[in-house]
Amino acid sequence: MKMSMTILALSAFLAAAGAAFGQASNAADAEQMFKKSTSNATWKWGYTGEQFGWNTNGDLHSFLRKYKVTKDEAYLDAGVKYYDAILAKMDTGPDGFKGYIGPFVYRNEVWCDVHVGDALIFEGILDFGATVMREPKLKEKYGAKALEYAAVVKKNFFEKWAARGTWHEDGPFGFYVAWDKYGAPHEFKDWKVDEKSAGSSDNSLPFNKQIDCGALAINLWQITGDETYKHTAEKLYGFMKSRMQKFNGAYHWNYWEPAGQWDLGATPADIKAGEWNPKVANKTMRHWIQVHGHRNYQSNEMNNIVKAYNAGIVFTEEDIKGMIQTNLKVMWNGDEAKPQYANSNADLMQLLGKADAYHPPGTKDIAGEAWAPLGQFDAQIRKLASRRGDDNGPAISFDRRDVSGKVELPAAFAQFPMGNIRTVHAACVLPSVFVSGETAAVFCKLLENGELEVSLYSADGKAKIATLKKGNVEGGHDGRDGVNYFLWNGTDPVSGNAFESGNYRIRWTVTNDGYRELPITILPKK
């Protein structure tokens, strides 16, 4: 009996000693992570800026990842030290708001802060905040810090970029445009428009940057409970979702699409009445429209899309299933032993199933890989992603991880994508809500030449009201080819009479293909 008790006591002692050793080991590892993260070359630049945000993004998330694996708060303690240190690196801009100011990535001769540079850093910090606010024990210890970080982000991101005039809304949608003010290196006052940066200023941000901002809004809502930021996230993600295209059950989206007429480049004076004006549009489009040529862009977007789904924002289970189909039926070659991945629009480009559509892993010029975040919902994707070491944790399920109960999405967002078509891979009305008599641009981009009809339909899409324009148009696979648009003021092109104010749909139909739609609203004249 004494020997048995001695063995039990020894076992307990060894277990306690092992736990203490493990904690000490984790604490040492966490401190080493902090030192390594704050001593790399990026931290020695003497400035920050957008590239600083990209270079530090991985470190920002590393402390929380290690905590989730070990459940040792030493990693959270080290994370707080890191977050405090990186926030201290902000500079004060010309208007009194703080941000990560450094060389403009498209023209290093001038300095600025940009939405994505701020968002990449702030989101990593607020991911910590949202996590600790979900767990009572962690909230008690770190909750005040989480709220402190939230206040910094509220002022120096959402209030800053709104005060600078970069936030725009169009009906249920919201989006950011780039700021066009810059300063000389190391000077944080008297910023001005830089003519040499005009090609990258004032155009709307690409979707990856829009939803980086949306992910930040989700975190701020989860930490503070302020639904203002939930609605901001809905507007940003809803804008992206409204531009998604469905073809045979798969989902497609471009890296960038115009959000306002300023993105088209052409002024109304450039456009001749009654013409599609492809030559004008192709010459002056502010940006190319196509899937990004590097796989990490859509993979990172998928991280944020799944984050939104888990928070009950914009995306439905049907949407996720459509993205799974894209990844498995369009992109993957079906070979588990030697997986290869095509570009996500291989079916639109009519490359599906052709050998030259697939490129080996590591190829830089193709946006294809297993979309690991979808492993939360699909066993095959989880298996493919596990080859890279990705793990989606709990059992496969469509349950939303960060919100409980049934989620009712606003109808404005749940209805997208609308239609089924291959050739029209971008379509919008700029703006989609406008006053009768004012000018809207009815825009689309086609992959191939074809006969296109653009019509006005009832709000439910059941009744055709009028044909706005019809004819043969140019298409093209290049990012700037196939752009076609015309200006419209809400009147009947035959009679010239104004349509009644109210809700409608614009439908783009290509002969022998299909159609896609976008809801619009014509407001009465004041």
N, C-alpha and C positions, 0 to 999 in steps of 0.2 A: 504493500500500500504506500509506504513512504517512497519507494522507488518510483511508483506510478505518479505520485504527486510531484516528485522532483522532476520527472520527465515533462509533466504538464507545465510546471513552472518554467523550466528551461525553454520549452517550446514557446510559451507566452513571451518570455524575455527576448528570444531570438526574433519573434515576429515583430515585437515593439522596436527592437534594434534595427531590424530590416526596414521597417516603416520610417523610422527616424533617419536612417541612412538614405532611403529613397527621397525623402523630403529634402535632406541636405544636398543630395545630388541634383535634384530638380532646381533647387534654389541657386546652386552654382551654375547650372546650365542656363537658367533664365538670366542670370547676371551676365553670363558670357554672351548670350544673344543680344542683350542690351548694348554691351560694349562693342560688339562686332557691328551692330546696326548703326551705331552713332560714330563709328570711326572709319567708315568706308569712304571712297573717293568722293562720292556724291555730297557728303556732309562737309567736305573741305573746299567746295567750290567758292564759297564766299557770296553766294546768291542762290536763289531757288528757281521758281518758274515752272512751266508745264513739264519739262523733262525731269525735273526733280520729283514731281509727283509720280510719274511713271516709274522712276528708278526706286522709289521708296515704298511703292504700293505693296510689294510682297512682304517686306518687313513689318508693315503696319498690321497685316493679318496674321503674321506668324505666331505672335504671343497668344492670341485667342485660339488658334488651331492647337497649339501645344496644351493649353488648358483643357480643351475639349477631349483630348486624348488621355491626359493624366489626371484631370480634375484637381490639380495642384494649383492653389491660388498664387504660388510664387510667380507663375507666368503672368498672371493678371497684374501683380504688383510691378513686375518688370515692364509690362505693357504700359501701365500708367506713367512710369518714369519716361518711357519712350514717347508717349503721346504728349506729355508736358514739354519734352525737349523739342519735338517737332513743331508744336504750336508756337514755341518761343522763336522759331525761325521765320515767322511771318513778318513782313514789312508793312508799313502804313502807306497806302496809296494817296493820290492827290486829293481825294475827297474824304479822307479820314477813315475809310474802311481798310481793314487788314486783309492780306492775301499773300500768295506765294508768287513773288515778283521776280522775274528774270528774263533772259533772252526770249523773244518771240520766236517760236520754232520755225516759222517760215521766213524770218528775216532777223538774224541775230543782232543786227545793228541797233535795234530798238528793244526796249524792255516793256513788259506788261504782266498782269496776272490774267488768267483765263479760267473759264468755268471748269473745264475738266481738270486742270492742275489743282484747283481748290478741292473739287469733288473727290478725286482719287485719294487725297489725304484725309479729308473730313470723313469720308465713308468708312475707312478703316477704323477710325476712332469711334464713330457712332455705332459700328457693328459691336464693339465692346460694350457701349452703353446700352444698346438694345438687349444684348445677352444678359447682362447683369440685372436689368430691370425685370426680366422674366423669372428670376430665381430669388425667392424671398431672402435667403441667406446672403447671397451676393448683393442684392439690393441694399440690404442693411449696411454692408461694408463699403460698397462702391457707388451707391445710388446718388449721393451728393456730387461725386465726381462726374457721373454720367450726365446729370443735369447741368453742371458747369460746362461740360463740352458742348451740350446741346445749345446753350445760350451763345457760345462763341460761333457756332455754325449758323444759327438763326440770324445773327447780326451780320456776320462776315461772308455769308453766302447768299441766302435768300433775300435779305434786306438790301445787301450791296448790289446784287445784279438786277434787282427790281429798280432801285434808285438810279442805276446807270441806264435804264431804259432798254434793257436787253430781254425782258420777259414780255411775251406776247400771248394773247388768247384769241381763239377763233371758235366761237360757239363752245362746245364741250372740250375742246382741245387747247393745249398750251405748249409753248416751245420757247427755246432761247435762241437768240442770234448773237453773233460775236460782237464784242465791243471794239470800237475803232479808235481808241485813244492809247497813245504810246508815249514813253519818255526816253530820255537818254540813259545809258547804263549808269546804275547806282544813283540815279536822280528820281525822287519820288514826288515831284510836284510839276505843275505846268505841263501836264500831258496833253498832246494834241493829235489831230488826225495826221496819219503818215501816208502820204500819197503812194509811196512805193509799196505799202502793205495793203493797198486797196483791194487787190484780188482775193485777199483772205479775210477782209474785214466786212462787217455788216451782213455777211451771208449767214443763213440759218445753220445751226450746228448739225452735224450728222447724227444719225440715230444712236450710235454707241455713246456719244457724249450726252445726248438728251436723256437717255435712261440711266446714265451714271448720276445725273442730277436727280432723276426720279428715285433711284435707290437711296440717295441721301435723304429725300423727302420721306420715304417710308421709315427710315431709321428715326428721323426726328419725330414723326408721329408716334412711333412705338415707344419712344422714350418719354415724351411729354404728354401724350394723350391729346394733343391739339390736332383736331381733324382738319384744320386748314392745310396741314402738310399732307394728309391723306388725299385730299382733293387735288393738291398740286401734283402728287404722284399719279393720280388717275388721269389728269390732263396730259402729262408727259408720256406715260405709257399708252394712253388712249390715242394720242397723236400718232405714235409709231404703229399701233395695231390698225388704225384706220387706213394705213397705207400698205398693209399686208395683202398679198395675193394668194388665192387658193387655186390650185390646178390639180384635178384628180385626187383630191384629198390631202395633198402635200401643201405646206405653207412656204411662202417665199417673201423675202423682203430685201430691199437694197440698202447699201451703206448710207446713202444720202438721197433725199428728195426735196424739192422746193417747198418751203412753208409759206412764203409770201411772194408777191409779184417782184419784189426786189431781187429775188434769186434768179429770175429769168434773164435779167440783164437788159433786155430790150425795153424801151419806153413805149407808151401807147403811140407816140408819133412814128416809131419804127414799123408799126404793124399796119398793114393795109386791110381795110374793112373787107370782110367776106373771104379772106384767105386763111389757110392753115399756117402759113409763114414758117415752114420748117427751116428755110435758109437763115432767116433772122434768128430763130431760136437756137439753131445749132452753133451759130457764130458767137452768140452772146451768153449762153448758159453759164452761170457762175460756177458750176461744178459738174462732174460726171455722175451718171446714175447707173449703178450696177452693183452686184455683190462685190464686197471687198476682196482683193486678191490675196490676203493673208488670213490663214485659218483662225488665228487667235482672235480676230475681230468678232466673228459670229459666235465663237465659243464663249468669249467674255460677255457678249450680249445675252447669251443663253443663261449665264449665271444670274444676270439681273432680271431676266424674264421669269426664271424659276423663283427668284426672291419675291417678285411681285405676286406670282401665283400663290406662294405660301402665305403671303400677307392678305390675300383676298382682293388683290388689285387687278382689275381689267381682264385678266386671262381666265378662260374656262377650261374644264377638263377636255372638251373637244379641241380647243386650241393646242393643248399640250399633245394630244394624240396626233394632231396634224403635223406638229414639229417632229414627233417621233417617226412618223411616216417619212418625212423629208430625210431624216438622218439615216434610216434603215433601208428605205426603198429607192431613194434617189441617190444618196451619197455613197453608201457602203456597197462594196462589190459582192457581199454575201459570203465571203471566205473568212472563217474564223482563224484559220491557221496563218493565212497571209492577207490580212485585211488591207484594203486600199480604199481610198475615199475620193469621190468626184466632188467638183464644186456643187454647192447646194442648189444651183439652178440648172443642173445638167439636163433635166427633163425639159425645161423651157428652151434651152439652146439645142434641143434634139440630139444630145450626146448620150442619153441614157442607154447603158448597155454596150457602148462602144469602148474598145480598149483604150483609145487615146483620151477618154474622159477621166481615167484613173491614174493617180500619181502615188508613188510610194511615200510613206511617212517621212517627214523631214523636208519634202519639197516646199519651197517658200512661196511659190506662185499659185497656190491653189487653196481655196478656203474650205478644206475638207478634213474632218477627223470625227471621231466619236464625240458627240456632245455630252460630256460627262455629267452635267447637272441633271440631264434627263434620266440618268440611272436611278434616280429617286422613284421613277414611275415604271421603268421597263427593264426586265431582266437581261435581255440581249444587249442593250446599251451599257448596262452596268458591267456585264462580262467583258465587252470590248474595251471599255474605259479602264477596267482593272488592270489591263496590260500595261498601262502607264502609271499604275499605282493609285488611281482615283478610287475613292470609296464613298458611297452615298449613305452609309450608316444604316438606319433602321430598315425594317422590312419594306418591300416595295408596296407602294400604296399611292393613291391619288389624294389622300388626306392632305389638307393644307397644314403645314407644320407650325405656323405662327399665328393662327387664328382659329378659334373654336366655333362650332355650330355651323349652320348652313349659311353660305354666302350668297347674297342677292346682288349681282352686279348691275350697275346702272345700264339701262337698255342702250344708251348712246354708245357704249363701249362693247357690250356683249354681241351686238349684231355683226361685227366685222370678223373676218373679211367677207365681202359680199360678191357673189357670182362665182363663176368657174371659167377661166380663160387662160390661154398660154401666151398669146402674143402681146397683150397690153400689160406690161410689167411695171407701169407707173401710171397713176391717174388721180387727179385731184382738181378741186376748184379753189382758186385763190382770190379772196377768202371764201370759205364755204357758207358764211353768214354775211349778207351784205344788204344794203338798203336799195330798194327798187330805184333804178336809174343810175346807180353807181356802177363802176366797172369791175367785173370779175374776170379772171383768166381761167378758161376751161382747158385744162392741160392733160396731155397723156404722152407716153413714150411707147413705141412699138418695136418689137424685135424684128419684124419683117414687113415688107410692103403689103398693103392690103386695102380692102374697102372698109372704111370705118364710118359708123353712124353714131352720132352723139345726140341723145334725145332727153327730153324732160319727161319724167314720170311722176305719178302720184307718190305721196309719202310712203305708202305701203308697197310700192313697186308693181302694183297690179294693173294700172291704167296708163297707157301712153298718152301724153298730152300734146307734145309737139316734137318734131325733128328740128334740132338746132343747126346741125350741119352734117353733111354726108358727102363722101367722095373718096377717091383713091389717095392714100397718103404714103409717105416714105417711112421705112423702118430700118433698123440696123442693130447689130449686136454690140457695137462699140458703145462706150458709156455716154457719148454725146450724140450719137446717131439716133434717128427715129423720133426726135422730139417734135410734137405737133400741138399747137394751142391756138385759141382764138379768144378775143375779148367779147364779153357779153354783158348787157346791162339789165337782164331780167325781162326782156321784151320778146314778143313773138316775131321771129325773123320774117314771116310772111306778111302779117298785118301791121307790124310795128307797134301793136298795143302791148302795154305792160301786163304781165301776168299778175294775178292777185297775190298779195302777200301771204306767206304761209310756208309750210314745209313741203319739200319735194325730194326727188332723187334725180341725179344725172346718171345716165347709163351709157357706157361705151360698148358698142357691139362691133365685132369683126366678123365678116361673112365667113361661114364654115369653121368658126372657132367657138366663140362664146361671148360672154359679157362680164363686166364688173360695174359696180355702182358706188356712188357716194351720196349720202344725204346732204341736202343744202337747205338753207332758210333764206327766203326773201323777206326783208323787213319793210314795213310801210314807210313811205316818205314822211319825214317829220313836218 
